[in-house]
Amino acid sequence: MVFILLLLLIAFIGGLYTYNQLQVKKAETFYPPNGKFVTVDHYKSHYISAGTGNPIVFLHGGILSSRDFKDVVQLAAKQGYHALAFDRPGYGYSDRPRHVEVNPIFQAKLIHNALKELDINKPIILVGHSWSGTMTLSYALQFPNEVAGIVTLGAAMYKEGYPAEHGDSLSKIVTTPFLGNFILNTLLKTSLGKGMADSMVRATFAPEYAPEGYKEEVFALGFRPSHFKANREDVLAFPGTSKHLCERYKEIKIPTIIAVGEKDPFGTIEQAQRLKIDIPHAKYSLIPNVGHMIPELHPKVVMDYVNCIAKNELT
């Protein structure tokens, strides 16, 4: 009897694993890469690009990929810019290095090297959303002469007040070698994973609403094992990196806009106000009746800030 139960358990787990793998392949067929690839240090980075002119680089947050900026990229191109949005390492269709700490500092260097590979040599305007706040500021600190200005959107820059300031249980479990891999490869594509995806999207867009099809896209791409694990690793990497970097934010002298939605539920208003103290010359903007997902829902607002930087109209 025990042997039969064991065989049934193995068959059940094997069935879950096979089902999840098939669903991942189905998702990637339905949402194929829609941009280009650049290889840096043996790792492929996927990015979308449009337009010609002065370069703008958009860095997405933690939930999806460069696709969060797809409308902004097209709008920027129409306004005469060369717009690029990268899938950060492990997200979308970008490789994620292993055996190194892929923190915001490392990711900024990777994007910098990708831009050099693409012969983007003019100073860039850098726009970072959510988790990428620290990454954006890290880029400006590492390469100050190569950045024309920065815009943060609903961004996190400090350990204190970050929603996972002390880590979180899900991230710790998912990044545990054996147990984490088991969960990632057997449960993400079940109804449990779908329910989690729906809940995450609702919370991230609240009090506004996600565009039609966004929940389905997050479940399809964001709930693949590699993508989901990258996100959970980033959650754990953020507090230590931001704690290390925040004492240097005052060194940033380039034009800076700190924008945050009035209805953002993730403590980013306090983060933005603190950054304004550290960078006194920055322009602080509280956007009325707007939540967290500014790039997806308010592309024109994003470009208004970019144009302020480009035209040096920060007063």
C-alpha positions as CSV (number, residue, x, y, z in Angstrom):
1,M,0.0,0.0,0.0
2,V,2.8,2.4,0.9
3,F,4.6,1.6,-2.3
4,I,1.4,2.3,-4.3
5,L,0.8,5.6,-2.6
6,L,4.4,6.6,-3.2
7,L,4.1,5.7,-6.9
8,L,0.9,7.8,-7.1
9,L,2.6,10.7,-5.4
10,I,5.5,10.5,-7.8
11,A,3.1,10.3,-10.8
12,F,1.1,13.3,-9.4
13,I,4.3,15.4,-9.0
14,G,5.5,14.4,-12.4
15,G,2.2,15.4,-13.9
16,L,2.3,18.8,-12.2
17,Y,5.9,19.3,-13.5
18,T,5.0,18.3,-17.1
19,Y,1.8,20.5,-17.0
20,N,3.8,23.5,-15.8
21,Q,6.5,23.1,-18.5
22,L,3.9,22.8,-21.2
23,Q,2.1,25.9,-19.9
24,V,5.4,27.9,-20.0
25,K,6.0,26.9,-23.6
26,K,2.4,27.9,-24.4
27,A,2.9,31.3,-22.8
28,E,6.1,32.0,-24.7
29,T,4.4,31.0,-27.9
30,F,1.5,33.3,-27.2
31,Y,3.7,36.2,-26.0
32,P,6.9,35.9,-28.0
33,P,9.8,38.5,-27.7
34,N,8.8,41.6,-29.6
35,G,12.1,43.4,-29.5
36,K,15.8,42.8,-30.2
37,F,18.6,41.1,-28.3
38,V,22.1,42.3,-27.4
39,T,24.7,40.1,-25.9
40,V,26.9,41.4,-23.1
41,D,29.4,39.3,-21.1
42,H,27.8,36.2,-22.6
43,Y,24.3,37.1,-21.4
44,K,21.5,38.1,-23.8
45,S,19.4,41.1,-22.9
46,H,16.1,41.7,-24.6
47,Y,15.0,45.3,-25.3
48,I,12.4,47.2,-27.3
49,S,13.5,50.3,-29.2
50,A,12.0,52.9,-31.4
51,G,12.8,56.3,-32.9
52,T,15.9,58.3,-33.5
53,G,17.4,61.3,-31.6
54,N,18.6,61.8,-28.1
55,P,18.4,58.5,-26.1
56,I,16.0,57.7,-23.3
57,V,16.4,54.5,-21.4
58,F,13.4,53.1,-19.4
59,L,13.8,50.7,-16.5
60,H,10.8,48.7,-15.4
61,G,9.7,47.7,-11.9
62,G,9.2,44.2,-10.6
63,I,6.0,42.8,-12.0
64,L,6.5,42.4,-15.7
65,S,9.2,43.6,-18.2
66,S,10.0,46.3,-20.7
67,R,6.4,45.8,-22.0
68,D,5.3,48.1,-19.1
69,F,6.9,50.9,-21.1
70,K,5.7,49.9,-24.6
71,D,3.3,52.8,-25.0
72,V,5.9,55.3,-23.6
73,V,8.5,54.0,-26.0
74,Q,6.2,54.6,-29.0
75,L,5.2,58.1,-27.7
76,A,8.9,59.0,-27.1
77,A,9.8,58.0,-30.7
78,K,7.0,60.2,-32.1
79,Q,8.4,63.1,-30.1
80,G,11.8,62.7,-31.7
81,Y,13.7,60.6,-29.2
82,H,15.5,57.2,-29.5
83,A,13.7,55.2,-26.8
84,L,14.9,52.0,-25.4
85,A,13.4,49.8,-22.7
86,F,15.2,46.7,-21.4
87,D,14.0,43.5,-19.8
88,R,16.0,43.5,-16.6
89,P,18.0,40.4,-16.0
90,G,15.8,37.3,-15.7
91,Y,12.6,39.2,-16.7
92,G,10.8,38.9,-20.0
93,Y,13.4,37.4,-22.3
94,S,16.6,38.5,-20.8
95,D,19.1,36.1,-19.3
96,R,20.0,36.3,-15.6
97,P,23.5,35.7,-14.6
98,R,24.1,33.0,-11.9
99,H,26.8,32.7,-9.3
100,V,26.9,36.5,-8.9
101,E,24.8,38.9,-6.9
102,V,22.4,40.5,-9.4
103,N,21.6,43.6,-7.3
104,P,20.7,47.0,-8.6
105,I,24.3,48.1,-8.9
106,F,25.2,45.0,-11.0
107,Q,22.1,45.5,-13.1
108,A,22.9,49.1,-13.8
109,K,26.4,48.1,-15.0
110,L,24.8,45.4,-17.3
111,I,22.5,48.0,-18.9
112,H,25.4,50.4,-19.3
113,N,27.5,47.7,-21.1
114,A,24.5,46.9,-23.3
115,L,24.2,50.5,-24.3
116,K,27.9,50.6,-25.2
117,E,27.4,47.5,-27.3
118,L,24.6,49.2,-29.1
119,D,26.8,52.3,-29.7
120,I,24.6,54.6,-27.6
121,N,27.3,57.1,-26.7
122,K,25.3,60.3,-26.1
123,P,24.3,61.0,-22.5
124,I,21.0,59.3,-21.7
125,I,17.9,60.4,-19.9
126,L,17.2,57.6,-17.5
127,V,13.7,56.8,-16.3
128,G,13.2,54.2,-13.5
129,H,9.9,52.9,-12.1
130,S,9.3,51.3,-8.8
131,W,12.1,48.8,-7.8
132,S,14.3,50.4,-10.4
133,G,14.6,53.6,-8.3
134,T,17.7,52.5,-6.6
135,M,19.0,51.0,-9.9
136,T,18.5,54.4,-11.6
137,L,20.3,56.3,-8.9
138,S,23.1,53.7,-8.9
139,Y,23.5,54.2,-12.7
140,A,23.8,58.0,-12.2
141,L,26.4,57.5,-9.4
142,Q,28.5,55.1,-11.4
143,F,28.3,56.9,-14.8
144,P,27.5,60.6,-13.9
145,N,29.0,62.0,-17.2
146,E,26.9,59.6,-19.3
147,V,23.5,60.7,-17.9
148,A,21.7,63.8,-19.0
149,G,19.1,63.5,-16.3
150,I,16.9,61.1,-14.4
151,V,13.2,60.6,-13.7
152,T,12.0,58.3,-10.9
153,L,8.4,57.1,-11.1
154,G,6.7,55.7,-8.0
155,A,10.2,54.6,-7.1
156,A,11.8,52.9,-4.1
157,M,15.2,54.2,-3.1
158,Y,15.6,53.4,0.6
159,K,15.5,50.3,2.7
160,E,13.3,52.0,5.4
161,G,9.7,51.9,4.2
162,Y,10.3,49.4,1.4
163,P,7.4,46.9,1.5
164,A,9.9,44.0,2.0
165,E,12.3,45.9,4.2
166,H,13.2,42.7,6.1
167,G,12.6,40.4,3.2
168,D,9.4,38.4,2.9
169,S,8.4,34.8,3.4
170,L,7.5,34.0,-0.2
171,S,10.9,35.3,-1.5
172,K,12.8,33.3,1.1
173,I,11.0,30.1,0.3
174,V,11.2,30.5,-3.5
175,T,14.9,31.2,-3.4
176,T,15.6,28.1,-1.2
177,P,17.5,25.7,-3.4
178,F,15.4,22.5,-3.3
179,L,12.0,23.6,-2.0
180,G,12.0,26.7,-4.1
181,N,12.7,24.9,-7.3
182,F,10.0,22.4,-6.5
183,I,7.4,25.2,-6.0
184,L,8.5,27.1,-9.1
185,N,8.3,24.1,-11.4
186,T,5.0,22.5,-10.1
187,L,2.7,25.2,-8.7
188,L,3.1,28.5,-10.6
189,K,0.9,27.5,-13.5
190,T,-1.9,26.1,-11.4
191,S,-5.0,27.9,-10.2
192,L,-3.0,28.8,-7.1
193,G,-0.5,30.7,-9.2
194,K,-3.2,32.3,-11.3
195,G,-5.0,33.5,-8.2
196,M,-1.7,35.0,-6.9
197,A,-1.1,36.7,-10.2
198,D,-4.6,38.3,-10.2
199,S,-4.1,39.5,-6.6
200,M,-0.7,41.0,-7.4
201,V,-2.0,42.9,-10.4
202,R,-4.9,44.3,-8.5
203,A,-2.7,45.4,-5.6
204,T,-0.1,46.9,-7.9
205,F,-2.6,49.0,-9.9
206,A,-4.9,50.0,-7.0
207,P,-6.8,52.2,-6.8
208,E,-6.7,52.3,-10.6
209,Y,-7.3,49.3,-12.8
210,A,-5.0,47.2,-15.0
211,P,-5.5,47.5,-18.8
212,E,-7.4,44.7,-20.5
213,G,-5.2,41.6,-20.9
214,Y,-2.6,42.7,-18.4
215,K,-3.4,40.1,-15.8
216,E,-3.2,37.4,-18.4
217,E,0.2,38.6,-19.6
218,V,1.5,38.7,-16.0
219,F,0.4,35.1,-15.4
220,A,1.8,34.0,-18.7
221,L,5.2,35.6,-18.6
222,G,5.7,36.7,-15.0
223,F,4.7,33.3,-13.6
224,R,7.4,31.3,-15.4
225,P,9.9,29.8,-13.0
226,S,12.9,31.9,-14.2
227,H,11.0,35.2,-14.2
228,F,9.3,34.7,-10.9
229,K,12.5,33.6,-9.2
230,A,14.3,36.7,-10.6
231,N,11.7,38.9,-9.1
232,R,11.9,37.2,-5.7
233,E,15.7,37.5,-5.7
234,D,15.4,41.2,-6.5
235,V,13.0,41.7,-3.6
236,L,15.7,40.2,-1.3
237,A,18.6,42.1,-2.9
238,F,16.9,45.5,-2.7
239,P,17.2,46.4,1.1
240,G,20.9,45.9,1.4
241,T,21.8,47.7,-1.8
242,S,19.6,50.7,-1.1
243,K,21.0,50.9,2.5
244,H,24.5,50.9,1.1
245,L,23.8,53.5,-1.7
246,C,21.5,55.9,0.0
247,E,24.3,57.8,1.8
248,R,25.7,58.8,-1.7
249,Y,22.4,60.1,-3.2
250,K,23.4,63.6,-2.2
251,E,26.3,63.3,-4.7
252,I,23.9,63.4,-7.6
253,K,24.1,66.8,-9.4
254,I,22.4,66.1,-12.7
255,P,18.8,67.2,-13.4
256,T,16.4,65.1,-11.5
257,I,12.6,64.7,-11.3
258,I,11.0,62.7,-8.5
259,A,7.5,61.8,-9.5
260,V,5.0,59.8,-7.5
261,G,1.3,59.1,-7.6
262,E,-0.9,60.7,-5.0
263,K,-2.7,57.4,-4.5
264,D,0.3,55.1,-4.6
265,P,-0.2,52.5,-1.9
266,F,3.4,51.3,-1.5
267,G,5.0,54.0,0.7
268,T,6.7,55.6,-2.3
269,I,5.5,59.1,-1.4
270,E,7.6,59.0,1.8
271,Q,10.5,57.6,-0.3
272,A,10.2,60.4,-2.8
273,Q,10.1,63.1,-0.1
274,R,13.2,61.7,1.5
275,L,15.0,61.7,-1.9
276,K,14.0,65.3,-2.4
277,I,15.9,66.1,0.9
278,D,18.9,64.2,-0.3
279,I,18.8,65.8,-3.8
280,P,17.7,69.4,-3.0
281,H,17.9,70.6,-6.6
282,A,15.5,67.9,-7.8
283,K,11.9,68.6,-8.8
284,Y,9.4,66.8,-6.7
285,S,6.0,66.1,-8.4
286,L,3.0,64.5,-6.7
287,I,0.6,63.4,-9.5
288,P,-3.1,63.8,-8.5
289,N,-5.4,60.8,-8.5
290,V,-2.7,58.4,-9.8
291,G,-1.5,55.2,-8.3
292,H,1.6,53.1,-8.8
293,M,1.6,52.0,-12.4
294,I,2.4,55.3,-14.0
295,P,4.2,53.8,-17.1
296,E,1.3,51.6,-18.1
297,L,-1.6,54.0,-17.4
298,H,-0.1,57.4,-17.9
299,P,2.5,57.4,-20.8
300,K,1.9,61.1,-21.6
301,V,2.7,62.1,-18.0
302,V,6.0,60.2,-18.2
303,M,6.9,62.0,-21.4
304,D,6.0,65.4,-19.9
305,Y,8.7,64.7,-17.3
306,V,11.2,63.6,-19.9
307,N,10.6,66.7,-21.9
308,C,11.1,68.8,-18.7
309,I,14.6,67.2,-18.4
310,A,15.4,67.6,-22.1
311,K,14.4,71.3,-22.1
312,N,15.9,72.0,-18.7
313,E,12.5,73.2,-17.4
314,L,12.7,72.0,-13.8
315,T,11.5,75.1,-12.1
